[in-house]
Amino acid sequence: MSVKEIFEAEKIEYFATVPYSLCTPTRPYLLERDGIEARSVICFAVPYFTGYGENISAYAVSRDYHAYMSDLFDRLTRRLSEAFCDAKFVGYADKSPIDEREACALAGLGVVGKNGLLITEKYSSFVFLGEIISDASPEILGYTGVTEMKYCEGCGKCTRACPMNTEGCECLSSLTQKKGTLTENEAELLIKYNTAWGCDICQSVCPHTKRAIDSESALTPIEFFWQMRTPRLTYSQIKDMSDEEFALRAYSWRKRETVLRNLSLFEDKF
């Protein structure tokens, strides 16, 4: 199978190879840990959007994408190893040896927005980024020699809409993930913007997102993200959720107490 066939079998349309030498290292020790001499990076973007959440970010509506990525990497690296027998392949997402947003932009998967996100033509910024690093030569894996960072047109709608600017606070998404007790002002901000976890404001006001939503191209074709959706969180729902079920959610890493603290601010907690 070719790289194209391998990724398209997973319904991943945005993928491309860049030389590792063009990437910016962030955690090179991960490559040492995995024993790989990096020469190539296959960058890809996984669409996840199934609709906006009512009081949580769209990325957290579905099950935790880390579970999807783990299984995906198992499948991709196995098929790539079968197709390119002498090469080694290791997958990374989030905790990556390189600046993955920059690498994906260099690979031509999208443009970098003023909000710091990679914006793809079809799915806007509703994508999870990943990369597979290999010791194979870039040309063997499909590198065409075209690498150029591109940026959005800079309309500024995302930065103007961001509560960090209009309210003089930190990132609203980061605020929902803060440990400990919220200040009165912080609590009022979560109530004002009706969020128990995350924030999609800078994405939702983006013209690229509006076009993708209106045309319905933003919706993911990947079945995993349509399963076990929870577009609205309630206090009782999270309180009564089993440890096993809670562990399947994207907000579980910050512990149940943090999510319950946020939900306790709203009237529907019981």
N, C-alpha and C positions, 0 to 999 in steps of 0.2 A: 504494500500500500504506500501511496505517496503521503507527504505531510498534509496536503490538501484533503485527500480522502479521509485521513485519520481524524482531522478536526471537523470536517463536515459531517461525519458520522455521528458526532456529538452535538450537532446543530449549533456549532460555533462558527460564525461567519467571519469574525474579525481575528485574524492571526497573521503573523509575518515574522521573518527571521532577521535579526541584526547581529553584527559581530559583537562579541563581549567587549572588545577593546574600545567600542564607542560608548559603552555604558558607564555610569557613575557608581562605583562600589559604595555600599553602605554597611554591609556586614560580611566582609570577605572571609571571616572565620567560618561562616556556614559552608563555604566551598571546601575549606580545609577539612571540616568535620565530615563532609560527605565524600571526600577523596576524589574530587573531580577537577580536571584542568579545563577551565572554562574557555571555550573558543566561540561558541554560538549561543544565542538566546532566542528561543521561539516565544514571542510575546503573544498574548491573546486576551480577549475581553469577553466575559460571560454575561449575557443579558439576564437580569433578574426581575424586572418590573412586572407585577401582576395587578397593579392598582395602588393608589395611595392608601396609607393607613389612616385611621380616624384620629388616633392620638399617639402613633408611633411612626418612625421613619419607614419608608417603603421597603428598605432593604431588610428590615426586621419583621416584616409581615409573614414571610415564609420561614421555614426551618433554617437553622444556622448554616450559612453557606460553606463554612469550613468543612462540614461533613460531606457536602457535595464535592468540594475541591479535593478532599482526600481520596474519595473513590475515583474521581476524574483523573487525578494524577496516576493512580494505579493503572487505569486503562490506557491512558495516553503513553506513559513510559514503556509499558509492556509492548504496545503496538509499534512504537518508534524503534524499540530495541530489536523487534522482529524484522522491521523494514530496513534498518541500518545496523547490521549485525556487529560491526566492529566498534560501535559508538556507545557511550554511556549517557543516560538522560536522568536528570533530577528535577522535580517540580517544586515550585515555591509560590506562595501567595501571602500577602501581608508582611510576614517576617521574611524578607527577601535579601539576598546578597547585594542587590542593586536597587537603584531608584527606578521602580517599576513604572511609575507614571511617565517618567522621561523616556524610558526604553520603549514603551508602547507608542508614545508620540513619535519617536524617531522611526519606529517601524511603520508609521503611517496609519495607525489604527484610528486616530482621531486628532482633535486639536486640544490644546490646554486652555481651559477657561480661566476667567478672572477669579473664579471661586476655587481654583486649584485642582479642579477635577478634569479627568479626560472626557471629552465630549465626542461621542461617535455620531456619525450621520444618521443611522437608523434608530439607535436606542438612546440617544443623547448621553447623559452621564449615568444612566441606570445600568451600570456594568461593574462587575468585579474583575479586577485585573489579576493576571497570573503569568507565569513564565516557566519555561522548561529550559534549563541550562545544560549544554552538551559539550563534549570534547570533539564533536564532529566539526568539520569546516563549515562556515556559514553558507558557502556556495552549494554544498551537498544538500543542505536543508532548505534551499530556496531563496537565499539572499540575492537580490538583484542589483545591489550597489546603490540603491536609492534610500537615503536617510536624511530627513529634514524635519526639524522641530517646527510645528505650526501652532499658531495661537488663534483664539477666537477673535471676532471682530471688535471686542471690547466695548460693547454697548453700556456696560456698567450696571445693568439691572440687578444682577446678583449681589453686588457689593452694596448697592443702595438699599436693597430689601433686607439685608442681613441684620438681625437684632444686635449683633456685635457693634454695628455702626450706629443704628438708630437708638439703641438703649444704653450704649456705653458699657456693655457687659462682654464677658468672654463668649466664645462660640456656644450657641444654645445647645448643640448636640453634646459638647463637652460638659456643659452644666448638668445635663440629665445623667451623666456618668460620674459626677463628682461623688467622692466618698464622704461619709459623715453627715453633719447637719447642714441644711441650706440656710442661708440668711433670709431675712424677710423679703428683701428685694429679689433674691434669686427665686424664691418660691413664687412670688408674684409674676415673674417672667414666665415660668412654666405654665402657670394658670392662664396668663394672657395669651400665650401662643399654643395653648392646649396640647402640650406634649408631655408624655410620660417617658418617652425614650427617643432620642435622636431628633433630627430636624431635616426637612426637605425644602426649606424656603428658597435657598439659593438655586436649587435645581428647578423648582417648579416655576419660577419667574423667568427662567432662561428661554429666549426665543427658540432655541434648538429643541428644548423639551416640549414647548407648546406645539411645535410642528409635529414632533414624534407622537405626542398624545393625541392630537387631532386626527392624525392619519392612522392611529392605532399601531404604528410600527414599533412603538416602545415596548409593547407586550412581549414577554419572553416566550420562545417556543419550547423551552426546556421544562419537562414535566415536573421535575423535582420541586421547583419553586411554586407550583400550583397546589402542592399537597400541604395539608395541615396549616392553612393560612389562618392568621389571627390578626385581622386588620384593626381590632379594637381591644385594648387591655382594660380589665377592671381589677379592683383590689381583691375581690373574692376569688376571681379566676387565678390570679398569681398565687395567692395565699394557699389555695387548695390544690394547686398543681403538684403532681408527684415530682420527686427529685429527678426521676428518669425523663419525664416529659419536659421539665424545666431545662434540663441539660441540652435539649434539642434546640433551644432558642438562642438567637444571636446575642441577647442581652444577659445570658446566664453567666458570662465571664465576670460580670460586675456584682454578682450575687443577688439573691432574692431581696435582701433588705433594701438595696438601693432602689429597685423597681417599686417595691411597696411604699417606700418613702415618697417617691414621686406621685404614685397613685393616691396616696392618702390626702393629697392636696385637693382632690376633686370630690364632688358631692356623691358620686356614684360608687364610693369605695365599699359599701356594704350591700 
